[in-house]
């Protein structure tokens, strides 16, 4: 019984202290500054900051250009012209057509 009475008194004292407290008020123009900061963050965060670093942009462009050159060299070495003529020749043989400049043998 003593513990419950003592606990109830402590609870009542704590609640009285909370009732006497005043609400904290923000500094003037707090909400305006907060809204401006939030607006600025949403406008700025289209891309992360690390993506917009010049070193990353230039290195990415260099990689893309090197890949393009590599693909161009690779395709030029394969000689895709020869394959097209071979395909055209087999097509012509199959359908009994003649193509100028190609052997139909």
Secondary structure, 3 states (H helix, E strand, C coil): CHHHHHHHHHHHHHHHHHHHCCCCCCCCCHHHHHHHHHHHHHHHCCCCHHHHCHHHHHHHHHHHHHHHHHHHHHHHHHCHHHHHHHHHHHHHHHHCCCCCCCCCC
